[in-house]
Amino acid sequence: MIVAIIFALFSPDDVEAALMAFSVEGRRVTVAGAARSGTAAAELLVRRGARVTLSDASATWPDAEPLRALGVELELGGHVTETFTTPTSSC
């Protein structure tokens, strides 16, 4: 629904430019949930230069290694409160 609204308001070139312009370089980002959308978000963010932690309640996750290879820190087996609440000086 949101994507349809964005495309209705802006041309595809405008949307592409906006998506390419956002910067997370050097920022610490926590993604909650390792389902498809969380995995995709973690991959996008790390490729854009963020320091990413992917947190999931599940203790095991079969697709972990490709994200680890990209530099994503995995927090499996439950969410750690400090991961979500502790600010960092680089953000």
Gaussian input, Z-matrix of N, CA and C with variables (Angstrom, degrees):
# hf/3-21g

backbone

0 1
 N
 C     1     B1
 C     2     B2     1     A1
 N     3     B3     2     A2     1     D1
 C     4     B4     3     A3     2     D2
 C     5     B5     4     A4     3     D3
 N     6     B6     5     A5     4     D4
 C     7     B7     6     A6     5     D5
 C     8     B8     7     A7     6     D6
 N     9     B9     8     A8     7     D7
 C    10    B10     9     A9     8     D8
 C    11    B11    10    A10     9     D9
 N    12    B12    11    A11    10    D10
 C    13    B13    12    A12    11    D11
 C    14    B14    13    A13    12    D12
 N    15    B15    14    A14    13    D13
 C    16    B16    15    A15    14    D14
 C    17    B17    16    A16    15    D15
 N    18    B18    17    A17    16    D16
 C    19    B19    18    A18    17    D17
 C    20    B20    19    A19    18    D18
 N    21    B21    20    A20    19    D19
 C    22    B22    21    A21    20    D20
 C    23    B23    22    A22    21    D21
 N    24    B24    23    A23    22    D22
 C    25    B25    24    A24    23    D23
 C    26    B26    25    A25    24    D24
 N    27    B27    26    A26    25    D25
 C    28    B28    27    A27    26    D26
 C    29    B29    28    A28    27    D27
 N    30    B30    29    A29    28    D28
 C    31    B31    30    A30    29    D29
 C    32    B32    31    A31    30    D30
 N    33    B33    32    A32    31    D31
 C    34    B34    33    A33    32    D32
 C    35    B35    34    A34    33    D33
 N    36    B36    35    A35    34    D34
 C    37    B37    36    A36    35    D35
 C    38    B38    37    A37    36    D36
 N    39    B39    38    A38    37    D37
 C    40    B40    39    A39    38    D38
 C    41    B41    40    A40    39    D39
 N    42    B42    41    A41    40    D40
 C    43    B43    42    A42    41    D41
 C    44    B44    43    A43    42    D42
 N    45    B45    44    A44    43    D43
 C    46    B46    45    A45    44    D44
 C    47    B47    46    A46    45    D45
 N    48    B48    47    A47    46    D46
 C    49    B49    48    A48    47    D47
 C    50    B50    49    A49    48    D48
 N    51    B51    50    A50    49    D49
 C    52    B52    51    A51    50    D50
 C    53    B53    52    A52    51    D51
 N    54    B54    53    A53    52    D52
 C    55    B55    54    A54    53    D53
 C    56    B56    55    A55    54    D54
 N    57    B57    56    A56    55    D55
 C    58    B58    57    A57    56    D56
 C    59    B59    58    A58    57    D57
 N    60    B60    59    A59    58    D58
 C    61    B61    60    A60    59    D59
 C    62    B62    61    A61    60    D60
 N    63    B63    62    A62    61    D61
 C    64    B64    63    A63    62    D62
 C    65    B65    64    A64    63    D63
 N    66    B66    65    A65    64    D64
 C    67    B67    66    A66    65    D65
 C    68    B68    67    A67    66    D66
 N    69    B69    68    A68    67    D67
 C    70    B70    69    A69    68    D68
 C    71    B71    70    A70    69    D69
 N    72    B72    71    A71    70    D70
 C    73    B73    72    A72    71    D71
 C    74    B74    73    A73    72    D72
 N    75    B75    74    A74    73    D73
 C    76    B76    75    A75    74    D74
 C    77    B77    76    A76    75    D75
 N    78    B78    77    A77    76    D76
 C    79    B79    78    A78    77    D77
 C    80    B80    79    A79    78    D78
 N    81    B81    80    A80    79    D79
 C    82    B82    81    A81    80    D80
 C    83    B83    82    A82    81    D81
 N    84    B84    83    A83    82    D82
 C    85    B85    84    A84    83    D83
 C    86    B86    85    A85    84    D84
 N    87    B87    86    A86    85    D85
 C    88    B88    87    A87    86    D86
 C    89    B89    88    A88    87    D87
 N    90    B90    89    A89    88    D88
 C    91    B91    90    A90    89    D89
 C    92    B92    91    A91    90    D90
 N    93    B93    92    A92    91    D91
 C    94    B94    93    A93    92    D92
 C    95    B95    94    A94    93    D93
 N    96    B96    95    A95    94    D94
 C    97    B97    96    A96    95    D95
 C    98    B98    97    A97    96    D96
 N    99    B99    98    A98    97    D97
 C   100   B100    99    A99    98    D98
 C   101   B101   100   A100    99    D99
 N   102   B102   101   A101   100   D100
 C   103   B103   102   A102   101   D101
 C   104   B104   103   A103   102   D102
 N   105   B105   104   A104   103   D103
 C   106   B106   105   A105   104   D104
 C   107   B107   106   A106   105   D105
 N   108   B108   107   A107   106   D106
 C   109   B109   108   A108   107   D107
 C   110   B110   109   A109   108   D108
 N   111   B111   110   A110   109   D109
 C   112   B112   111   A111   110   D110
 C   113   B113   112   A112   111   D111
 N   114   B114   113   A113   112   D112
 C   115   B115   114   A114   113   D113
 C   116   B116   115   A115   114   D114
 N   117   B117   116   A116   115   D115
 C   118   B118   117   A117   116   D116
 C   119   B119   118   A118   117   D117
 N   120   B120   119   A119   118   D118
 C   121   B121   120   A120   119   D119
 C   122   B122   121   A121   120   D120
 N   123   B123   122   A122   121   D121
 C   124   B124   123   A123   122   D122
 C   125   B125   124   A124   123   D123
 N   126   B126   125   A125   124   D124
 C   127   B127   126   A126   125   D125
 C   128   B128   127   A127   126   D126
 N   129   B129   128   A128   127   D127
 C   130   B130   129   A129   128   D128
 C   131   B131   130   A130   129   D129
 N   132   B132   131   A131   130   D130
 C   133   B133   132   A132   131   D131
 C   134   B134   133   A133   132   D132
 N   135   B135   134   A134   133   D133
 C   136   B136   135   A135   134   D134
 C   137   B137   136   A136   135   D135
 N   138   B138   137   A137   136   D136
 C   139   B139   138   A138   137   D137
 C   140   B140   139   A139   138   D138
 N   141   B141   140   A140   139   D139
 C   142   B142   141   A141   140   D140
 C   143   B143   142   A142   141   D141
 N   144   B144   143   A143   142   D142
 C   145   B145   144   A144   143   D143
 C   146   B146   145   A145   144   D144
 N   147   B147   146   A146   145   D145
 C   148   B148   147   A147   146   D146
 C   149   B149   148   A148   147   D147
 N   150   B150   149   A149   148   D148
 C   151   B151   150   A150   149   D149
 C   152   B152   151   A151   150   D150
 N   153   B153   152   A152   151   D151
 C   154   B154   153   A153   152   D152
 C   155   B155   154   A154   153   D153
 N   156   B156   155   A155   154   D154
 C   157   B157   156   A156   155   D155
 C   158   B158   157   A157   156   D156
 N   159   B159   158   A158   157   D157
 C   160   B160   159   A159   158   D158
 C   161   B161   160   A160   159   D159
 N   162   B162   161   A161   160   D160
 C   163   B163   162   A162   161   D161
 C   164   B164   163   A163   162   D162
 N   165   B165   164   A164   163   D163
 C   166   B166   165   A165   164   D164
 C   167   B167   166   A166   165   D165
 N   168   B168   167   A167   166   D166
 C   169   B169   168   A168   167   D167
 C   170   B170   169   A169   168   D168
 N   171   B171   170   A170   169   D169
 C   172   B172   171   A171   170   D170
 C   173   B173   172   A172   171   D171
 N   174   B174   173   A173   172   D172
 C   175   B175   174   A174   173   D173
 C   176   B176   175   A175   174   D174
 N   177   B177   176   A176   175   D175
 C   178   B178   177   A177   176   D176
 C   179   B179   178   A178   177   D177
 N   180   B180   179   A179   178   D178
 C   181   B181   180   A180   179   D179
 C   182   B182   181   A181   180   D180
 N   183   B183   182   A182   181   D181
 C   184   B184   183   A183   182   D182
 C   185   B185   184   A184   183   D183
 N   186   B186   185   A185   184   D184
 C   187   B187   186   A186   185   D185
 C   188   B188   187   A187   186   D186
 N   189   B189   188   A188   187   D187
 C   190   B190   189   A189   188   D188
 C   191   B191   190   A190   189   D189
 N   192   B192   191   A191   190   D190
 C   193   B193   192   A192   191   D191
 C   194   B194   193   A193   192   D192
 N   195   B195   194   A194   193   D193
 C   196   B196   195   A195   194   D194
 C   197   B197   196   A196   195   D195
 N   198   B198   197   A197   196   D196
 C   199   B199   198   A198   197   D197
 C   200   B200   199   A199   198   D198
 N   201   B201   200   A200   199   D199
 C   202   B202   201   A201   200   D200
 C   203   B203   202   A202   201   D201
 N   204   B204   203   A203   202   D202
 C   205   B205   204   A204   203   D203
 C   206   B206   205   A205   204   D204
 N   207   B207   206   A206   205   D205
 C   208   B208   207   A207   206   D206
 C   209   B209   208   A208   207   D207
 N   210   B210   209   A209   208   D208
 C   211   B211   210   A210   209   D209
 C   212   B212   211   A211   210   D210
 N   213   B213   212   A212   211   D211
 C   214   B214   213   A213   212   D212
 C   215   B215   214   A214   213   D213
 N   216   B216   215   A215   214   D214
 C   217   B217   216   A216   215   D215
 C   218   B218   217   A217   216   D216
 N   219   B219   218   A218   217   D217
 C   220   B220   219   A219   218   D218
 C   221   B221   220   A220   219   D219
 N   222   B222   221   A221   220   D220
 C   223   B223   222   A222   221   D221
 C   224   B224   223   A223   222   D222
 N   225   B225   224   A224   223   D223
 C   226   B226   225   A225   224   D224
 C   227   B227   226   A226   225   D225
 N   228   B228   227   A227   226   D226
 C   229   B229   228   A228   227   D227
 C   230   B230   229   A229   228   D228
 N   231   B231   230   A230   229   D229
 C   232   B232   231   A231   230   D230
 C   233   B233   232   A232   231   D231
 N   234   B234   233   A233   232   D232
 C   235   B235   234   A234   233   D233
 C   236   B236   235   A235   234   D234
 N   237   B237   236   A236   235   D235
 C   238   B238   237   A237   236   D236
 C   239   B239   238   A238   237   D237
 N   240   B240   239   A239   238   D238
 C   241   B241   240   A240   239   D239
 C   242   B242   241   A241   240   D240
 N   243   B243   242   A242   241   D241
 C   244   B244   243   A243   242   D242
 C   245   B245   244   A244   243   D243
 N   246   B246   245   A245   244   D244
 C   247   B247   246   A246   245   D245
 C   248   B248   247   A247   246   D246
 N   249   B249   248   A248   247   D247
 C   250   B250   249   A249   248   D248
 C   251   B251   250   A250   249   D249
 N   252   B252   251   A251   250   D250
 C   253   B253   252   A252   251   D251
 C   254   B254   253   A253   252   D252
 N   255   B255   254   A254   253   D253
 C   256   B256   255   A255   254   D254
 C   257   B257   256   A256   255   D255
 N   258   B258   257   A257   256   D256
 C   259   B259   258   A258   257   D257
 C   260   B260   259   A259   258   D258
 N   261   B261   260   A260   259   D259
 C   262   B262   261   A261   260   D260
 C   263   B263   262   A262   261   D261
 N   264   B264   263   A263   262   D262
 C   265   B265   264   A264   263   D263
 C   266   B266   265   A265   264   D264
 N   267   B267   266   A266   265   D265
 C   268   B268   267   A267   266   D266
 C   269   B269   268   A268   267   D267
 N   270   B270   269   A269   268   D268
 C   271   B271   270   A270   269   D269
 C   272   B272   271   A271   270   D270

   B1=1.4439
   B2=1.5275
   B3=1.3368
   B4=1.4605
   B5=1.5238
   B6=1.3268
   B7=1.4611
   B8=1.5191
   B9=1.3250
   B10=1.4563
   B11=1.5148
   B12=1.3103
   B13=1.4639
   B14=1.5233
   B15=1.3134
   B16=1.4689
   B17=1.5173
   B18=1.3286
   B19=1.4557
   B20=1.5259
   B21=1.3221
   B22=1.4615
   B23=1.5218
   B24=1.3185
   B25=1.4613
   B26=1.5205
   B27=1.3103
   B28=1.4556
   B29=1.5161
   B30=1.2945
   B31=1.4606
   B32=1.5296
   B33=1.3256
   B34=1.4720
   B35=1.5269
   B36=1.3259
   B37=1.4623
   B38=1.5157
   B39=1.3481
   B40=1.4657
   B41=1.5226
   B42=1.3207
   B43=1.4687
   B44=1.5192
   B45=1.3176
   B46=1.4632
   B47=1.5271
   B48=1.3104
   B49=1.4695
   B50=1.5201
   B51=1.3141
   B52=1.4663
   B53=1.5202
   B54=1.3362
   B55=1.4614
   B56=1.5203
   B57=1.3014
   B58=1.4548
   B59=1.5279
   B60=1.3256
   B61=1.4564
   B62=1.5257
   B63=1.3249
   B64=1.4595
   B65=1.5226
   B66=1.3381
   B67=1.4547
   B68=1.5261
   B69=1.3050
   B70=1.4612
   B71=1.5257
   B72=1.3172
   B73=1.4697
   B74=1.5233
   B75=1.3365
   B76=1.4596
   B77=1.5130
   B78=1.3088
   B79=1.4656
   B80=1.5166
   B81=1.3179
   B82=1.4612
   B83=1.5155
   B84=1.3281
   B85=1.4607
   B86=1.5191
   B87=1.3317
   B88=1.4570
   B89=1.5176
   B90=1.3216
   B91=1.4607
   B92=1.5172
   B93=1.3311
   B94=1.4613
   B95=1.5172
   B96=1.3179
   B97=1.4505
   B98=1.5141
   B99=1.3330
   B100=1.4640
   B101=1.5268
   B102=1.3212
   B103=1.4629
   B104=1.5286
   B105=1.3081
   B106=1.4699
   B107=1.5215
   B108=1.3169
   B109=1.4662
   B110=1.5251
   B111=1.3229
   B112=1.4611
   B113=1.5137
   B114=1.3234
   B115=1.4617
   B116=1.5239
   B117=1.3240
   B118=1.4713
   B119=1.5244
   B120=1.3258
   B121=1.4637
   B122=1.5251
   B123=1.3248
   B124=1.4610
   B125=1.5279
   B126=1.3241
   B127=1.4665
   B128=1.5266
   B129=1.3202
   B130=1.4630
   B131=1.5294
   B132=1.3220
   B133=1.4645
   B134=1.5238
   B135=1.3283
   B136=1.4654
   B137=1.5240
   B138=1.3234
   B139=1.4641
   B140=1.5303
   B141=1.3294
   B142=1.4686
   B143=1.5266
   B144=1.3250
   B145=1.4507
   B146=1.5092
   B147=1.3234
   B148=1.4655
   B149=1.5319
   B150=1.3152
   B151=1.4644
   B152=1.5208
   B153=1.3145
   B154=1.4599
   B155=1.5195
   B156=1.3361
   B157=1.4579
   B158=1.5153
   B159=1.3206
   B160=1.4586
   B161=1.5202
   B162=1.3223
   B163=1.4589
   B164=1.5220
   B165=1.3349
   B166=1.4599
   B167=1.5277
   B168=1.3132
   B169=1.4619
   B170=1.5180
   B171=1.3008
   B172=1.4637
   B173=1.5317
   B174=1.3154
   B175=1.4670
   B176=1.5236
   B177=1.3081
   B178=1.4605
   B179=1.5111
   B180=1.3190
   B181=1.4487
   B182=1.5154
   B183=1.3249
   B184=1.4616
   B185=1.5323
   B186=1.3158
   B187=1.4707
   B188=1.5281
   B189=1.3029
   B190=1.4592
   B191=1.5219
   B192=1.2953
   B193=1.4682
   B194=1.5270
   B195=1.3319
   B196=1.4681
   B197=1.5369
   B198=1.3308
   B199=1.4735
   B200=1.5228
   B201=1.3211
   B202=1.4706
   B203=1.5255
   B204=1.3232
   B205=1.4621
   B206=1.5283
   B207=1.3240
   B208=1.4647
   B209=1.5278
   B210=1.3355
   B211=1.4567
   B212=1.5141
   B213=1.3173
   B214=1.4596
   B215=1.5206
   B216=1.3173
   B217=1.4707
   B218=1.5191
   B219=1.3175
   B220=1.4626
   B221=1.5129
   B222=1.3063
   B223=1.4643
   B224=1.5249
   B225=1.3219
   B226=1.4510
   B227=1.5205
   B228=1.3191
   B229=1.4570
   B230=1.5134
   B231=1.2956
   B232=1.4660
   B233=1.5132
   B234=1.3061
   B235=1.4568
   B236=1.5284
   B237=1.3135
   B238=1.4615
   B239=1.5255
   B240=1.3128
   B241=1.4672
   B242=1.5205
   B243=1.3192
   B244=1.4545
   B245=1.5276
   B246=1.3143
   B247=1.4594
   B248=1.5254
   B249=1.3213
   B250=1.4523
   B251=1.5229
   B252=1.3222
   B253=1.4647
   B254=1.5124
   B255=1.3080
   B256=1.4566
   B257=1.5265
   B258=1.3413
   B259=1.4686
   B260=1.5224
   B261=1.3174
   B262=1.4570
   B263=1.5155
   B264=1.3045
   B265=1.4638
   B266=1.5095
   B267=1.3384
   B268=1.4612
   B269=1.5175
   B270=1.3222
   B271=1.4696
   B272=1.5109
   A1=110.70
   A2=117.73
   A3=121.16
   A4=110.40
   A5=116.86
   A6=120.21
   A7=110.24
   A8=117.70
   A9=121.04
   A10=110.84
   A11=117.53
   A12=121.44
   A13=110.05
   A14=117.33
   A15=120.65
   A16=110.27
   A17=116.96
   A18=119.43
   A19=111.87
   A20=117.46
   A21=119.77
   A22=110.89
   A23=117.87
   A24=122.02
   A25=113.01
   A26=117.57
   A27=122.20
   A28=110.52
   A29=116.29
   A30=119.43
   A31=108.76
   A32=118.14
   A33=120.62
   A34=112.59
   A35=118.19
   A36=120.61
   A37=111.54
   A38=117.44
   A39=121.47
   A40=111.01
   A41=115.95
   A42=120.73
   A43=109.65
   A44=117.31
   A45=121.55
   A46=110.29
   A47=117.63
   A48=121.49
   A49=110.56
   A50=117.38
   A51=120.62
   A52=111.41
   A53=116.84
   A54=120.15
   A55=111.86
   A56=117.73
   A57=121.47
   A58=111.63
   A59=117.68
   A60=121.17
   A61=113.72
   A62=118.64
   A63=117.77
   A64=110.44
   A65=115.26
   A66=119.60
   A67=110.98
   A68=115.54
   A69=122.23
   A70=110.13
   A71=115.63
   A72=122.61
   A73=110.74
   A74=116.28
   A75=122.09
   A76=115.84
   A77=118.41
   A78=120.75
   A79=110.66
   A80=115.01
   A81=121.11
   A82=107.53
   A83=116.22
   A84=121.66
   A85=108.54
   A86=116.05
   A87=121.00
   A88=108.37
   A89=115.94
   A90=122.26
   A91=107.12
   A92=117.39
   A93=122.08
   A94=109.54
   A95=116.06
   A96=121.34
   A97=112.95
   A98=115.55
   A99=121.32
   A100=112.29
   A101=116.79
   A102=119.33
   A103=108.11
   A104=117.64
   A105=120.41
   A106=113.01
   A107=117.81
   A108=119.34
   A109=111.78
   A110=118.01
   A111=120.86
   A112=112.10
   A113=115.88
   A114=121.17
   A115=110.65
   A116=116.33
   A117=120.71
   A118=110.66
   A119=116.93
   A120=120.41
   A121=110.80
   A122=117.01
   A123=120.76
   A124=110.88
   A125=116.74
   A126=120.14
   A127=111.24
   A128=117.12
   A129=120.74
   A130=110.87
   A131=116.09
   A132=120.48
   A133=112.34
   A134=118.03
   A135=119.88
   A136=110.47
   A137=117.21
   A138=120.25
   A139=111.67
   A140=116.22
   A141=121.30
   A142=111.85
   A143=117.42
   A144=120.46
   A145=116.55
   A146=118.24
   A147=121.03
   A148=110.16
   A149=115.65
   A150=122.19
   A151=105.56
   A152=116.86
   A153=122.06
   A154=111.70
   A155=114.90
   A156=122.43
   A157=106.64
   A158=116.82
   A159=122.62
   A160=107.16
   A161=116.43
   A162=122.42
   A163=109.38
   A164=115.47
   A165=119.37
   A166=109.64
   A167=116.77
   A168=121.45
   A169=112.71
   A170=117.20
   A171=121.64
   A172=110.67
   A173=116.70
   A174=120.83
   A175=112.98
   A176=117.07
   A177=120.94
   A178=108.87
   A179=114.68
   A180=120.07
   A181=107.64
   A182=118.50
   A183=121.56
   A184=115.00
   A185=118.42
   A186=121.26
   A187=112.77
   A188=117.84
   A189=121.43
   A190=114.27
   A191=117.74
   A192=120.16
   A193=115.35
   A194=120.10
   A195=118.21
   A196=113.06
   A197=117.02
   A198=119.10
   A199=111.55
   A200=116.45
   A201=118.93
   A202=110.30
   A203=116.00
   A204=120.60
   A205=111.68
   A206=117.10
   A207=121.15
   A208=112.59
   A209=116.44
   A210=120.07
   A211=114.74
   A212=117.79
   A213=121.27
   A214=108.86
   A215=116.30
   A216=120.98
   A217=107.68
   A218=116.97
   A219=121.16
   A220=110.43
   A221=114.73
   A222=123.03
   A223=105.66
   A224=116.26
   A225=121.36
   A226=111.30
   A227=116.16
   A228=121.08
   A229=113.84
   A230=117.90
   A231=121.60
   A232=111.08
   A233=115.26
   A234=120.91
   A235=109.61
   A236=116.30
   A237=122.18
   A238=107.68
   A239=116.96
   A240=121.89
   A241=112.01
   A242=117.94
   A243=121.53
   A244=112.49
   A245=117.10
   A246=120.74
   A247=110.40
   A248=116.45
   A249=121.45
   A250=113.22
   A251=117.73
   A252=119.11
   A253=115.41
   A254=118.80
   A255=120.80
   A256=110.45
   A257=116.47
   A258=118.69
   A259=111.03
   A260=115.61
   A261=120.53
   A262=108.28
   A263=116.60
   A264=120.68
   A265=112.84
   A266=118.50
   A267=120.11
   A268=112.76
   A269=117.91
   A270=119.71
   A271=110.82
   D1=-49.19
   D2=-179.41
   D3=-63.60
   D4=-42.30
   D5=179.08
   D6=-60.66
   D7=-41.63
   D8=178.90
   D9=-62.38
   D10=-39.95
   D11=178.78
   D12=-66.29
   D13=-43.73
   D14=179.00
   D15=-60.02
   D16=-46.55
   D17=-179.30
   D18=-68.22
   D19=-27.51
   D20=177.41
   D21=-72.39
   D22=-31.16
   D23=-177.10
   D24=-89.02
   D25=-27.45
   D26=-174.52
   D27=-130.49
   D28=153.47
   D29=175.17
   D30=-74.50
   D31=158.74
   D32=178.09
   D33=-56.20
   D34=-34.42
   D35=178.59
   D36=-65.29
   D37=-38.47
   D38=178.33
   D39=-65.19
   D40=-42.22
   D41=-179.63
   D42=-65.12
   D43=-45.38
   D44=179.32
   D45=-60.04
   D46=-43.65
   D47=179.46
   D48=-62.82
   D49=-42.06
   D50=179.35
   D51=-64.71
   D52=-41.65
   D53=179.41
   D54=-65.80
   D55=-36.21
   D56=-179.34
   D57=-75.43
   D58=-21.75
   D59=-174.47
   D60=-82.48
   D61=-22.70
   D62=-175.78
   D63=-69.59
   D64=140.31
   D65=-176.44
   D66=-122.41
   D67=132.33
   D68=174.38
   D69=-125.26
   D70=12.35
   D71=-177.01
   D72=-49.75
   D73=121.23
   D74=176.41
   D75=77.29
   D76=-1.23
   D77=-179.81
   D78=-86.61
   D79=150.77
   D80=175.11
   D81=-91.12
   D82=125.37
   D83=-178.14
   D84=-128.37
   D85=133.58
   D86=175.86
   D87=-110.17
   D88=129.52
   D89=176.85
   D90=-109.91
   D91=126.08
   D92=179.51
   D93=-97.21
   D94=118.73
   D95=176.83
   D96=101.61
   D97=126.20
   D98=-176.86
   D99=-103.20
   D100=26.67
   D101=173.01
   D102=-72.85
   D103=-174.22
   D104=-175.40
   D105=-56.41
   D106=-44.38
   D107=-177.72
   D108=-69.00
   D109=-38.51
   D110=177.81
   D111=-66.47
   D112=-40.56
   D113=177.48
   D114=-63.52
   D115=-45.00
   D116=179.36
   D117=-63.83
   D118=-41.37
   D119=179.18
   D120=-64.23
   D121=-44.84
   D122=179.59
   D123=-60.58
   D124=-43.28
   D125=179.88
   D126=-64.89
   D127=-45.28
   D128=178.80
   D129=-60.00
   D130=-47.07
   D131=-176.69
   D132=-64.93
   D133=-42.98
   D134=-179.74
   D135=-67.64
   D136=-35.42
   D137=177.20
   D138=-68.77
   D139=-22.22
   D140=176.93
   D141=-90.82
   D142=4.93
   D143=173.30
   D144=99.69
   D145=5.83
   D146=178.88
   D147=-79.96
   D148=155.34
   D149=170.31
   D150=-93.63
   D151=107.84
   D152=-168.00
   D153=-107.50
   D154=134.30
   D155=168.43
   D156=-114.62
   D157=125.22
   D158=176.25
   D159=-104.59
   D160=115.99
   D161=-175.88
   D162=-107.55
   D163=133.27
   D164=179.49
   D165=-144.38
   D166=146.53
   D167=-179.66
   D168=-70.76
   D169=-24.54
   D170=-178.76
   D171=-72.14
   D172=137.60
   D173=-178.58
   D174=-76.59
   D175=-25.28
   D176=177.99
   D177=-126.47
   D178=152.90
   D179=-179.15
   D180=-151.68
   D181=115.56
   D182=-172.10
   D183=-66.92
   D184=-22.13
   D185=-177.70
   D186=-98.84
   D187=24.65
   D188=-174.43
   D189=-70.21
   D190=-41.84
   D191=-171.09
   D192=-60.53
   D193=-42.98
   D194=178.40
   D195=-59.60
   D196=-37.79
   D197=178.23
   D198=-72.66
   D199=-38.78
   D200=175.77
   D201=-59.04
   D202=-40.37
   D203=179.86
   D204=-63.03
   D205=-28.67
   D206=176.95
   D207=-80.56
   D208=-13.18
   D209=-179.69
   D210=106.06
   D211=8.83
   D212=177.78
   D213=-76.83
   D214=129.19
   D215=175.17
   D216=-84.18
   D217=129.19
   D218=-179.29
   D219=-104.07
   D220=131.87
   D221=177.14
   D222=-118.67
   D223=94.63
   D224=-174.95
   D225=-107.11
   D226=154.96
   D227=177.21
   D228=91.38
   D229=14.39
   D230=178.78
   D231=134.77
   D232=153.73
   D233=-179.56
   D234=-87.44
   D235=133.63
   D236=177.95
   D237=-96.77
   D238=121.76
   D239=-175.42
   D240=-52.88
   D241=-42.68
   D242=-176.95
   D243=-61.42
   D244=-30.65
   D245=178.56
   D246=-60.40
   D247=-34.43
   D248=-176.35
   D249=-93.86
   D250=-16.06
   D251=-172.53
   D252=-116.90
   D253=-15.80
   D254=-175.75
   D255=-86.87
   D256=115.21
   D257=177.11
   D258=-73.25
   D259=158.63
   D260=175.24
   D261=-121.18
   D262=153.84
   D263=-177.09
   D264=-72.82
   D265=-17.51
   D266=-177.37
   D267=-86.99
   D268=-3.14
   D269=-179.31
   D270=-92.99

